[in-house]
Amino acid sequence: MKIGFVGKGGSGKTTLSSLFIRHLAAQHAPVVAVDADINQHLGAALGLTEEEAARLPALGAHLPLIKEYLRGTNPRIRSAEEMIKTTPPGAGSRLLRVTEDNPVYRSCAVPVALDGAAVRLMATGPFTEADLGVACYHSKVGAVELCLNHLVDGPGEYVVVDMTAGSDSFASGLFTRFDMTFLVAEPTRKGVSVYRQYKEYARDFGVALKVVGNKVHGPDDVDFLRAEVGEDLLVTVGQSDWVRAMEKGRPAPFGELEAANRQALEVLQDAADGSYADRDALRYTEQMVHFHLRNAESWGNARTGADLATQIDPGFVLGEHHLAPGEFTPRPTPQPA
């Protein structure tokens, strides 16, 4: 299942997404973790040193490879140059699976060891000095959207994306690519303001949204969040000595995380697993097509010199049936060297 973590800057969404990833890894669940934030901190939160995090391959830098691989033999896509971030898959397209080996993972993913297990970590890449005044950061996360549009996953497989902060997530159709979106909110007016924006924007797209209260100190904070977000409040998380030690570069074994916080992560997993059962493959594909047509008309056709509406395969629905036995040979998530 595909899970997004969103929230305002400083809310703790990267910390919580990293804890959730660690929680899944402790169960040896297959996980692909993606850092799609403009501030690239997920690698460090998963225990990488600054030097290791800086060496993470940037998805945006490998966009030509990604496009060429995903295009496959799809006759509706004449060249990789005519693919944009919203290009949907069709007959002949290559699809990504969570546990397989493929050129995209080999070039763009790094295995990260977490308490005896390993997850694949991918990153959009930081906003560099060369981008200032020239590029929009959302052009970088286009590689993430393209990959998610071509990714199929089964039960018990997880793709966890640490999204860019605030309402910037709505600058593309990426916000519709998740089975469950966890919005991390502090118990303050600013903390819940992003929730209101997200709820309003997502309303027409059937986005499954749950609020995770963070930095909660007591019952008054819980009452505040419940009054502001109602039944969307899923669980709350308090202060953590384990997290504080981890942020100082001295993490303890994950099994020593406080019991209350471990229980909160179990609640998140239960909610994510439940959302998978409600997945609507047709709606997911239709939303993909909707945003592709919008982007094609807005800028894609002019940029590529092609009618990108012709890339849409009307008979194609992306779904679990693409995980049929024999279609590919899955491999275990690689262990780091």
CORKA-V735583 format. One record per pair of residues at least 12 apart in sequence whose C-alpha atoms are under 10 Angstrom apart, sorted by the first residue. I is the first residue (numbers start at 1). J is the second residue. Records with the same first field share a line. If there is no record, write none. Layout:
# CORKA-V735583
I->J  J
This chain:
# CORKA-V735583
1->31  98  152  153  154  155  156  157  158  159  160  178  179  180  272  273  274  275  276  277  279
2->31  32  148  151  152  153  157  158  159  160  161  177  178  179  180  181  272  273  275  276
3->17  33  158  159  160  161  162  163  177  178  179  180  181  182  208  269  272  275
4->17  34  36  159  160  161  162  163  174  175  176  177  178  179  180  181  182  183  209
5->17  18  20  36  160  161  162  163  164  165  178  180  181  182  183  184  209  210  211  212
6->37  161  162  163  164  165  166  167  168  169  175  181  182  183  184  185  194  195  198  211  212
7->162  163  164  165  166  167  168  169  182  183  184  185  186  191  192  193  194  195  198  211  212
8->164  165  166  167  168  183  184  185  186  190  191  192  193  194  195
9->37  39  164  165  166  184  185  191  194
10->165  184  185  186  191
11->165  166  183  184  185  186  187  190  191  213  214  215
12->184  185  186  213  214  215
13->42  162  163  164  165  182  183  184  185  212  214
14->35  37  39  40  41  42  43  44  45  46  161  162  163  164  165  184
15->41  42  44  45  46  162  243  246  247
16->42  45  162  182  184  212  214  237  243  265
17->33  35  42  45  46  160  161  162  163  182  184  265
18->33  41  42  43  44  45  46  47  160  161  162
19->45  46  243  254  257  261  262  265
20->160  262  264  265  266  268  269
21->33  46  114  119  158  159  160  161  265
22->45  46  113  114  115  117  118  119  254  255  265
23->114  115  254  255  257  262  265  266  269
24->114  117  119  156  157  158  265  266  269
25->113  114  115  116  117  118  119
26->114  115  116  117  118  254  255
27->115  116  117
28->114  115  116  117  118  119  333
29->117  118  119  156  157  158  333
30->98  99  117  118  119  120  156  157  158  159  332  333  334
31->98  99  118  119  120  121  156  157  158  159  160  333
32->97  98  99  105  109  110  111  118  119  120  121  122  157  158  159  160  161  333
33->46  109  110  111  112  119  120  121  122  123  158  159  160  161  162
34->59  109  120  121  122  123  124  144  159  160  161  162  163
35->58  59  121  122  123  124  125  126  141  144  160  161  162  163  164
36->59  122  123  124  125  126  137  138  140  141  142  143  144  145  161  162  163  164  165  169
37->123  124  125  126  127  137  138  140  141  161  162  163  164  165  168  169
38->124  125  126  127  128  137  138  140  141  163  164  165
39->125  126  127  163  164  165
40->53  54  123  124  125  126  127  162  164
41->53  123  126  162
42->121  122  123  161  162
43->56  110  112  121  122  123
44->246  247  249
45->243  246  247  249
46->112  113  114  119  121  246  247  251
47->112  113  114  246  247  249  250  251
48->112  113  249
49->249
53->123
54->125  126
55->110  125
56->108  109  110  121  122  123  124  125
57->107  108  109  110  121  122  123  124  125
58->107  108  109  122  123  124  125  126  140  143
59->104  107  108  109  122  123  124  125  140  141  142  143  144  147
60->108  123  124  125  126  139  140  141  142  143  144
61->108  124  125  140  143
62->104  107  108  124  143
63->80  84  85  104  108  140  142  143  144  146  147
64->80  81  83  143
65->80  103  104  107  108
66->80  103  104  105  107  108  143  146  147
67->79  80  81  82  83  84  85  87  94  104  143  146  147
68->80  81  83  93  94
69->93  94  95  96  102  103  104
70->83  87  88  89  92  93  94  95  96  104  146  147  149  150  151
71->83  87  88  89  90  91  92  93  94  95  150
72->89  90  91  92  93  94  95
73->90  91  92  93  94
74->89  90  91  92  93  94  311  313
75->90  91  92  93  311  313
76->89  90  91  92  93  308  309  310  311  312  313
77->89  90  92  93  308  310  311  312
78->306  311
81->303  304
82->300  301  303  304  305  306  307  308  311
83->146  300  304  308  311
84->139  142  143  145  146  292  295  296  300  301  303  304  308
85->139  140  141  142  143  144  145  146  147  148  149  172  173  174  291  292  295  300
86->142  143  145  146  147  148  149  172  173  174  288  289  290  291  292  293  294  295  296  300
87->145  146  147  149  150  288  289  291  292  293  295  296  300  308  309  311  312
88->146  147  148  149  150  285  286  288  289  291  292  311  312  313  316  317  318
89->146  149  150  151  285  288  289  311  312  313  316  317  318
90->150  311  312  313  314  315  316  317  318
91->312  313  314  315  316  317
93->150
94->150  151
95->147  148  149  150  151  152  318  322  323
96->147  148  149  150  151  152  153
97->150  151  152  153  154  157  322  323  328  329  330  331
98->120  151  152  153  154  157  158  159  330  331  332  333
99->120  153  157  158  329  330  331  332  333  334
100->328  329  330  331  332  333  334
101->328  329  330  331  332  333  334
104->147
105->120  121  122
107->122
108->120  121  122  123  124
109->121  122  123
110->122  123  334  335  336
111->333  334  335  336  337
112->334  335  336  337
113->334  335  336  337
114->253  254  335
115->252  253  254  255
116->335
117->333  334  335  336
118->332  333  334  335  336
119->158  333  334  335  336
120->159  333  334  335  336
121->159  160  161
122->144  161
123->140  141  143  144  161  162
124->137  138  139  140  141  142  143  144
125->137  140  141
126->140
127->140
137->164  168  171
138->164  168  169  170  171  172
139->171  172
141->163  164  169  172  174
142->172  173  174
144->161  174
145->172  173  174  175  176  177  288
146->174
148->174  177  178
149->174  177  284  285  288  318
150->318
151->318  319  322
152->318  319  320  321  322  323
153->276  319  320  321  322  323
154->276  319  320  321  322  323
155->273  276  277  320
156->273  276
157->273
158->269  272  273
159->178  179
160->178  180  181
161->178  181
163->175  181
165->194
166->183  193  194  195  197  198
167->193  194  195  196  197  198  201
168->198
169->198
170->197  198  201  202
172->291  292  295
173->287  288  289  290  291  292  294  295
174->288  291
175->198  201  202  205  207
176->202  205  206  207  208  284  287  288  291
177->207  284  285  287  288
178->207  208  209  272  275  276  279  284
179->206  207  208  209  271  272  273  274  275  276  277  278  279  280  284
180->207  208  209  210  268  271  272  273  274  275  276  279
181->207  208  209  210  211  271  272  275
182->208  209  210  211  212  213  232  233  234  268  271  272
183->195  198  199  209  210  211  212  213  214  232  233  234
184->210  211  212  213  214  215  233  236  237
185->211  212  213  214  215  216  225  229  233  236
186->211  212  213  214  215  216  221  222  224  225  236  237
187->213  214  215  216  217  220  221  222  223  224  225  226  228  236
188->221  224  225  228
189->224  225  228
191->213  214  225
192->211  213  224  225  228  229
193->228
195->209  210  211  228  229  232
196->228  229
199->229  232
205->283  284  287
206->283  284
208->232  271  272  275  278
209->232  233  234
210->229  231  232  233  234  235  268  271  272
211->225  226  229  230  231  232  233  234  235  236
212->225  232  233  234  235  236  237  264  268
213->225  226  233  234  235  236  237  238
214->235  236  237  238  239
215->236  237  238  239  240
216->236  237  238  239
217->236  237  238  239
218->236  238
221->236
222->235  236  237
234->264  267  268  271
235->261  263  264  265  267  268
236->260  261  264  265
237->260  261  262  263  264  265
238->258  260  261  264
239->258  261
240->257  258  260  261
241->257  258
242->254  256  257  258  261
243->257  258
279->319  320
280->318  319
281->317  318  319  320  321
282->316  317  318  319
283->317  318
284->317  318  319
285->316  317  318  319
286->314  316  317  318
288->312  318
289->309  311  312  313  314
292->308  309  311  312
293->307  308  309  310  311  312
294->309
295->308  309
296->308  309
297->309
